[in-house]
């Protein structure tokens, strides 16, 4: 079973094109509050999302090939390091997010600032879907994909993003590290045109986890939307090497 986990500010729909391009049974999980309701009693934080993901994995029939993008990758790294026995394999991008020297990007630091983060999402909610989509298009998404992402943004997602990012100061490694080599074979993907990734830090994360390191040449941060065939080919080549 291939299990895809999306990032921020996305929904499970992010994986639609990749799922169409890969062979085998797959599921795209939806992080609570991201295009779906928040369960009763769920308080958004990185630990809450990690425990939620572990529960989702335990409920699925294995063997599991886990694939994480953006914050989905951020959750994949602790699963791979500390719970690798639950997986057949794992793949994740933005390996720098798991590095001990990682410094959050400008958006994250804004969201982590009380008041400023709330103001950001209030302004987003006040915009039309088309206006929000225009902003996503500047990050390399085509019009339809940008509109799909923008349409999913709501106050619930905004609150979940704030809780998630504010629980990850100074970075995820501070609480979840140090990493031990994963019990499952893994691969860290680095899209070369991703402004939110860093090849050096990502490669060092791969080394710490005993994983492979591979690039998606010319692909940007939202490669599941922008370069799904290229990403799918990298995934299938990795999985084939495990057989």
N, C-alpha and C positions, 0 to 999 in steps of 0.2 A: 504494500500500500504506500503510495506517494502522498505525503502530507505537506501541503504548502501553507506557510504562515506569512501574512502580509505585514506591511509597516504603517507608517504615519505620513500623511493623513489619508489613508487608503481604506479599502474594504477588500473582502475576499475576491471581488470582481477583478482586482489587479492581476490575478493569475489566469484569467479566462483564456487568453491567447496561448500561454505556455502550456496549459492543460490540454488544449486542442492539438498541440504540436508534439506531445510526448505520448509514447505508448504505455499502456498499463493503467490500472485502476488508480484514481487519485481523488483527493478531497482537499478543498481550500477552506481552512478554518477561518472563522470571523472573530477577531478579538472582541470581547465584550464592549459594547458601546460604539463600535465602528461599523455602522450600517445595520446594527442589530441592538436589541435591548441590553441593558445591564442587569444581570441577575440580582435578585434581592440580597442585600447584605454585601455585595461586592464593592469594595473601595479601591479605585484604580491606583495601582502602584506597580513597580516592576516585579516585586515579589508576588503580588496577587496575580499578575498575568503569567508569571512563571508557574505558579501552582495550578492555575487554570489549564495551561498548556500540558503539564504533566498529566492532569486528569483526563484531558481529551485524548492524549496518546494511549493511556492505559485502557480507554474505552474502545479502542480500535483493534481490529485483528491485524497482527503483524505478519511478516516482518515489515518494519517501517523505514522508509527513506524520507527523512525530514529535510525540507528546503525552506529556509527563512530569508526574507528580504527586509532591509531597513530594521525597524524594531523587531520584526519577526526573526531577523538574524540575531539581534541582540538577545532574544530569548533562546535562540538555538544554541548559542555558545555555552551557557551554563548547563543546558540539557546534555550537550555533547560531552562536556568535561566531567560533570558530576553524575550524570544518569545515562551514560552511553550504552549501558547494558540493555536499555529499552529500545535501541535503534539497530537497524541493519546498517544504515549509513546516514550521513548528514552533509548538507551543503548550505553555506551562508555567505552573504556579501558583507560590505562595510566592516571588514575585519578590524578596522581601526577602532570601532566602538568598543571592542573588547580589550583593547590594549591599556596597560596601566598608565601610560602617558597621554591618553586621549583627552582632548579639550573639546567641549561641545561647540557646535556651530552657532552662528548668530541667532538663528530662529530659536534654537533650544534655550539659549541663555535668556532670550526675551520671555519665553514661556515659563522659565524657572523663576522669573522675577515677579513677586506678588504685586498685583495691580496692573502691571504692564501686560502680563499674559492674559488676564481677564479682558483688558481693553482690546487686545489684538483679536480675540475671538468674538467679542461684541461687534467690532468693526466688520469682521468677516460675515457674521450673521446678518448684518445690515445690508450687505451687498446682494445683488441678484446673482443667480447661478452663472449667468453669462459673464458677469464681472469677475467672479472668482475663477471661472474657467480661463479667462484671459491671463490671469496671474500664473496658473499652472502651465499654460502654453509657453511662457517664457522659460520654463525648465525643460523644454524639449518635447512636450506631449502634443500629439495632434489634436485637432479640434474636438473630435468625438470622445477621445480618451480623457481630455481635460474636462469636458463637460460631465462625463460619468463620475470622475473623481469629485468635482465641485458639487454635484448634486447630492452626494452622500454626506457632505459636511453639515453638521447641525450642532446645537448647543450641547447635546450629550457627548458627541465626539470631542468637542472642545474641552469639556470638563475632564474627560478621560485622558486627553493629551496632557493637560496641566498636571494631573495627578501622577501620570507615568513619568514625565520628565522631572518633576520636582522630587521624585523618589530616587533619582539617579544622579545625585550630586556627591562628589565631583564627577564621577563617571561610573558605569556599571561594574568595572573591575574592582572598585574600592570595596564593594560588599561581596561580590561573587568570586573574585580571584583569591589567591593565584590559581591559574588553570593547571589541571593535570592532563596529561595526554589522554585523549578520548579512547574509550573501549571500542568504539565503532569507527570505521574508516570515514574520513571526512575530507572536504575540500572547501577552501576559502576562495570565493570568486571576487575578482576586482575588475569592475567595468572601468576602462581606462579614462573615460570622459565624465566620470562621476565626481562632481565638485565636493561631495560629502564624504568621499573615501580618500584613503592615503595608501599608496602601494607599499611603502616601507613598513608602516605599522601593521597593515593587513598581513603582509608576509611574515612578520614576527609573531603575530597571533597564530597563524597557521603552524609555525614551527613549535610554538608552545603547546599546541593541541595535538601535535604529531600528524598534522593534516597536509594535504596537497595544497598548492597555490596555483591558481590559473587566472588568466585575464580574459575579459570579453572586450576585444579590441574595438574601439570606436563606439562602444555602448555607454549610455548615460546612466544616471541614478535610477531612473524608472525603466530599466531594461525589460522588465516583464511586459510592459506596454510597448516600448520602443524597439526592442530587438528580441522578440519571443522565440523566433526560429533559431537564432544564434545561441540564446540561453538554453533552449531545449536540447540543442545538439551537444552543448557542453555537459549538460546533465546526463544525457543518455550515454555519452562516451564514458563518463565517470562510472555510471552504474554497470555498464557492460564490462568494465575492467574488474569489477568485483566478482563476477560470475566464474 
